[in-house]
Amino acid sequence: MSMTASSTKPQRELTLDTDTVDTIAVLEAEATSSIRPARAKLTWTQEDAGEWIANYGGYFGGSVDKRDGRYIASDTFGLVVGEFASLEDAQANLADRLHVMLPTVIRPVE
């Protein structure tokens, strides 16, 4: 009868906050390719007065909310991307962020 020694170490559990996960996702996306693939199709739907929802390649991409005359953009994870003077600036900034955050959502732009 032969015996084999096993040296499996117990694995440690690690908890990361949302900001760290978001940072890792952005860094990983930037590191995987220096050439940017075509962007996924981005469409906007106005849900209510002062609220726009982004659809990025068929996925929820985030939102832009108008508050006190400013436009607050939030990404797909609900994290605030920034505060902008115009709806166009908020949407463009969120679109750029989504392209980095969600690199595997690549579909032809129509």
C-alpha positions in Angstrom: 0.0 0.0 0.0 1.5 3.4 -1.0 0.6 6.7 0.5 0.9 10.1 -1.1 1.4 13.1 1.0 -0.8 16.0 0.1 0.3 19.6 0.8 -2.8 21.6 0.0 -2.8 24.9 1.8 -6.1 26.4 2.9 -7.1 29.2 0.6 -7.7 32.6 2.0 -10.8 34.6 1.2 -10.3 38.1 -0.1 -13.0 40.8 -0.2 -12.5 43.8 -2.5 -14.5 47.0 -2.5 -16.3 48.2 -5.6 -13.7 50.9 -6.4 -10.9 48.4 -6.4 -12.8 45.9 -8.6 -13.6 48.8 -11.0 -10.0 49.9 -11.1 -8.8 46.3 -11.8 -11.3 45.9 -14.6 -10.2 49.1 -16.3 -6.5 48.3 -15.9 -7.0 44.8 -17.2 -9.0 46.1 -20.2 -6.3 48.6 -21.0 -3.5 45.9 -20.7 -5.1 43.3 -22.9 -4.9 45.3 -26.1 -3.2 48.4 -27.2 -5.4 48.5 -30.3 -9.0 49.5 -29.6 -11.6 47.3 -31.2 -14.7 48.9 -32.7 -17.1 50.2 -30.2 -20.3 48.4 -29.4 -23.6 50.1 -30.4 -24.7 52.6 -27.7 -28.3 53.7 -27.5 -30.0 56.0 -25.1 -33.5 55.9 -23.8 -35.1 58.7 -21.8 -36.9 57.0 -18.9 -38.2 60.1 -17.1 -37.7 63.8 -17.3 -34.0 64.2 -16.5 -33.1 60.5 -16.6 -31.4 58.7 -19.6 -30.4 55.0 -19.6 -27.6 53.7 -21.7 -27.8 50.4 -23.6 -24.3 49.3 -24.6 -24.2 46.4 -27.0 -27.4 44.9 -25.5 -26.3 45.4 -21.9 -27.2 48.0 -19.3 -24.4 50.6 -19.6 -25.4 53.1 -16.9 -27.3 56.3 -16.7 -27.2 60.1 -16.8 -29.4 62.0 -14.3 -30.0 65.8 -14.4 -29.7 67.3 -11.0 -29.7 71.0 -10.2 -28.8 71.9 -13.8 -25.8 69.5 -14.0 -25.6 66.0 -15.5 -24.4 63.1 -13.3 -23.2 60.0 -15.2 -23.1 56.6 -13.5 -21.5 53.5 -15.0 -22.9 50.0 -15.3 -22.0 49.2 -11.7 -23.7 52.4 -10.4 -20.5 54.2 -9.7 -20.5 58.0 -10.5 -18.3 58.7 -13.5 -18.6 62.4 -13.2 -20.6 65.6 -13.2 -21.0 67.5 -16.4 -22.4 70.8 -17.7 -24.2 69.2 -20.7 -26.0 66.0 -21.5 -23.8 65.4 -24.5 -20.6 65.6 -22.4 -22.0 63.2 -19.8 -23.1 60.7 -22.4 -19.8 60.9 -24.3 -17.7 60.5 -21.1 -19.8 57.4 -20.1 -19.5 56.0 -23.6 -15.7 56.2 -23.4 -15.6 54.6 -20.0 -17.9 51.7 -21.1 -15.6 51.0 -24.0 -12.7 50.5 -21.6 -14.7 48.7 -18.8 -16.6 46.3 -21.1 -14.0 45.4 -23.8 -15.6 42.0 -24.5 -18.9 43.7 -25.6 -17.8 44.4 -29.1 -20.4 44.5 -31.8 -20.4 46.5 -35.0 -21.4 50.1 -34.8 -24.5 50.7 -37.0 
